[in-house]
Amino acid sequence: MHMPAEARQKSRRYPRIGLPKGMTVAWQAGGARIVSRVATLGLGGLFIYTKQPASVGEVLKLVFDVPGGEVRARAVVCNIVSAKGMGVEFTAMQPDSRARLTQLLRRLQAL
């Protein structure tokens, strides 16, 4: 299912912020552990640059560092952009991870 970027942005509950400095995320799908760059980030999910995305609907384990600590989450792959990467939606996150992510996003929005 390929949806134009404008339609995806409108259908999101939370806006995503571009990350020009190139944050990384460690993600696990099945047995493979991979580290990739993050393109955009929001409270609802992120876009991961990867030439070998997981399948749509696959559940991932994510870990990434933010100021103040680590964010661990589970996410599901929502869409794939060929030769670019995959968009994932967070499905589970501990309250402390959510608080760190919220704090980072507030800082980024203020820039």
Stockholm file with secondary structure:
# STOCKHOLM 1.0

chainA/1-111         MHMPAEARQKSRRYPRIGLPKGMTVAWQAGGARIVSRVATLGLGGLFIYTKQPASVGEVLKLVFDVPGGEVRARAVVCNIVSAKGMGVEFTAMQPDSRARLTQLLRRLQAL
#=GR chainA/1-111 SS CCCCHHHHHHHCSSCCEECTTCCEEEEEETTEEEEEEEEEECSSEEEEECSSCCCTTCEEEEEEEETTEEEEEEEEEEEEETTTEEEEEEEEECHHHHHHHHHHHHHHHHC
#=GC SS_cons         CCCCHHHHHHHCSSCCEECTTCCEEEEEETTEEEEEEEEEECSSEEEEECSSCCCTTCEEEEEEEETTEEEEEEEEEEEEETTTEEEEEEEEECHHHHHHHHHHHHHHHHC
//
